[in-house]
Amino acid sequence: QIRRKSNIDNENFLNNNKIFPQSLPYSYFSGIIKAESTGKCNKYGEVKKYSFMDFFDQHMYLDTITSHSTDFETVLKENLGYPINVRSSCPYCKNKVRFEDISKIIKLPEILVFTIERYIGETNRIPIRPNEIIDVKDYVEKSMNIKDTIYELFAINIRFGQSTNFGHQICQIKKGNSWYTLNDNR
């Protein structure tokens, strides 16, 4: 989990807002992405379409990536940084048109969550390299004038187990310049 760098520390936020960690509001972890699709219709010329979706819980599947793609910046680049070509209907005449989609963030979450899925087998050899600092300014819609785009890593939750019903979790959390491990097995 990565929070925006200029935010107050997590403990003060929870105490000042009388919030227990398990009841943090969904909106604290959720942002919004705008996808802009541009295409050329034979009848109407250049056409644009817009769609909006939640920006929440960036997934990294280790079984589908190469060993150098294990940092969070690469995950954002693969999801937001490049235009994607798709075929869709013209909003006016409904004919099929080739569109180029470019996605940009229009609302940043206070805490950015990355989920990394690792399974038994080849993916156990791929090292995870979490960025301690991430600047997401390249993925933000410039017209939104969002100034605070830097996130700082402050917590890592690791889950071991054969299924979602069984397993064990440990948490590493940063307080000041020190990292602490919470492990109820010890």
ABEGO torsion letter per residue (X at the ends): XBBBAABBBAAAAAAAAGBBAAABBAAAABBBBBBBBBBBBAAAEBBBBBBBBBBBGBBBBAAABBAAAABAAAAAAAAAABBBBBBBBBAAAGBBBBBBBBBBBABBBABBBBBBBBBBEAAAABBBBBBABBBAAAABBAAAGBABABBBBABBBBBBEABAABEBBBBBBBBEABBBBBBAAX
